Amino acid sequence: MSQEKSPKQALQAFYDAETEYMQAEGLASFDQIAASLDPAVVLHQSPDLPFGGEYVGHKQYEQWAIAMKTLFDRLEVAEQEWFESGDKVIVVCRFKTRSRTNGSSQDLPMVQVVTVRQGLITDFRPFYWNVPSYVSAAKPDDAR
């Protein structure tokens, strides 16, 4: 009988799978990421972002991941500081990206609030420090 993952362990498994997915060339398998997500997971992204909106379930979450991988050739959640309380994990970190569209780099603070139930992520809420920087990253050089 396997023991259920703690919220922190579940989030770390997600980060590991996400890193592998984002670093893979071409369209990678989403299966490892999906294994860390509840089937009804909800990802809440600021509507002001080029990848904004709410993504519900594995299929929509995968659509978001493909959009991110298309937009950025570098995605890194760095300098993580973790706070765990009940079924929530709060991660204070730096989000490092590089735009495929115009080559711009972002290295900005971010906070993520993640809810984990029964070892699976059910709710994901990232809060970005400088939303206009990510909007600019989605634009070609001549449109910035």
Sequence and secondary structure as in RCSB ss.txt:
>XXXX:A:sequence
MSQEKSPKQALQAFYDAETEYMQAEGLASFDQIAASLDPAVVLHQSPDLPFGGEYVGHKQYEQWAIAMKTLFDRL
EVAEQEWFESGDKVIVVCRFKTRSRTNGSSQDLPMVQVVTVRQGLITDFRPFYWNVPSYVSAAKPDDAR
>XXXX:A:secstr
      HHHHHHHHHHHHHHHHHSSSS   HHHHTTEEEEEEEEE TTSTT EEEEHHHHHHHHHHHHHHHEEEE
EEEEEEEEEETTEEEEEEEEEEEETTT  EEEEEEEEEEEEETTEEEEEEEEES HHHHHHHTS GGG 
